[in-house]
């Protein structure tokens, strides 16, 4: 049977660490555009209590989203031990393309995938660059797309990258600016014949784009006099939280059930990390759907505390860190069943059940 296998992975985390205390000089406004009189130190303390975010990574001014993508891609290609010219697709999940660090101008023409292919020096003109614009679940959707390409016989090897520089897309007067971060993660996927089922076992995606579409979007600054970018991430946090708790655990359960497995067969659940409170709640609700109240230790790795929300880069970065045994005491073992899941702008949700090849 034909399987979709991750044969290599890589990630890139910018060296610049921005701690919560670095926001002490910020002026925050509420959703009505009214200046928040509360001391910034109190705002930051409350923010950390809810999200658990202590610090995040910001890209250097000389680096763009496409550069971060290349850094992660090179590690994944090396890890897979393939010739880059063998790639049939370069799929890059992102949200804003390359963003100028000074003027905050969004630039995605030509596409980020095209730029990545160029920067990687891929000569093969049969290698197709493809931008996946799907919110935070974009990288996972790129993996699902690759799976379909393999099954259709259209491709045999793909490079799927998630990269963003969201620090350049935030409103400095919005408290949610402290959530977002920069980074990139990548995998090489290959179609492999085997007498047993492994790699991608099952998957699902849903998109609620009616009333929910406004939960995450772009808008002007909360401060009326702000003369910076008019393209800033705006998140209705409570709505996103409620939506995620209602929909994400149910979708993951469907993916597990469709595979013929049970939650007790799952060794790891790698969720997109927007804030820790939401992730903890989603994991708890997922296990409650199986009438399990005690969650196994180490089943749900967390990176948001140190890396913030790097959108499409979060899940592949976490995967690579674990694959390299660089995330605390987490590791993968042959035969492990892991879930990769995400929720984000759209509103979109997806999940994959992946069996580590033996």
C-alpha positions, 0 to 999 in steps of 0.5 A: 500500500502507498503511505505518506511518510515524513522522511526529514524535518527541520526548524528555525527559531530566530535568536532574538528573544523578546521577554514580557518585560520588553513590553513595559513601555507599550501603550495598550488600548481596549477594543473601543479604542480607549486607553487602558489606565491600568499599569502595563505591568499588571496587563502583562502579569494577567497576560502571562497568567492566561497564556503562560507565555514568558518570551517569544522569538523575533526575526532579525530585520534582515530576515524575511518569512521566505528566509526563515522558510529556507533555513528550516527547509535546508535542515529538513532536506539534509535530514531526509538525505534527498537531492532537492531537485527530486522535489515535485512540490514546494508548499509554503504555509504562511499568512502575510508573505514577506513583510518589510520590517520598517514600513510593514508592507506585505509582499507576496508576489511572486509567491513565498513558495516561489521565492523559497524555491529560488533561494534554495536554488532548485533548477527543476522546472517540474517542481511546483511552488505552492502557497498554502493560505489557510491560517494557522492550520496551513502547514497541516493542510499542506501535509494533507494536500501532499497526501492527496498528491501522492495518492493521485500519482501527481507527486512522490516527494514534497517539501512542506514548510510553515513560516511566518513573521507575525511580529511585523503584523501586530498592532503595538497598541493591542494586548494580543501583540504579546502573543505572536512570534516568528519562526519556521518548521519544515518536513520532507514527505515521500510516497512509500510503498509498504505492506503495512499502514503507517505515516498518515492514517487518517485526517479531517478538515473543517472550515466555518467561514460565515459568522466565524470568519470575523474571529481573526482578521486584519484591521486598523490599530486600536489607537486612532492616531497610530500612523503605522500599518493598517494591516494588523492582526485582530483577534476576538480572543473569547470567540476563538477560545469558545470556538476552539473548545467546541470544535477542535476536540470533536474533530480530533476524536473523529480523526482517531475514531475513523482510524479504528483507534482509541485515545489510549492508542495515542502517544502524543497530541501536538496542538497548535499553540495560541495560548496555554489555557486554551490548549490545556482546555482542549486536551482536557475536553478531548479526553473527556469525550472518551470519559477519561479524566486523568490525562497521561503525562507528557502526552501534550508537549508545550512550547508556547511559554518560550516561543509564543504563537508562531502560527503555521510554524508551531506544529512542525517546529514542535515535531522537529524538536521532538524528532531531534530529542530537543524538547525536554524529555519528549521523544518519538518511538517507532510505531507511536501514534501521534496527532497533529492538530490546529485551529486558526483564521478562517475559521479552519480546523484540521488534524492528522493521525500519523503513525511513526514508521517502524 
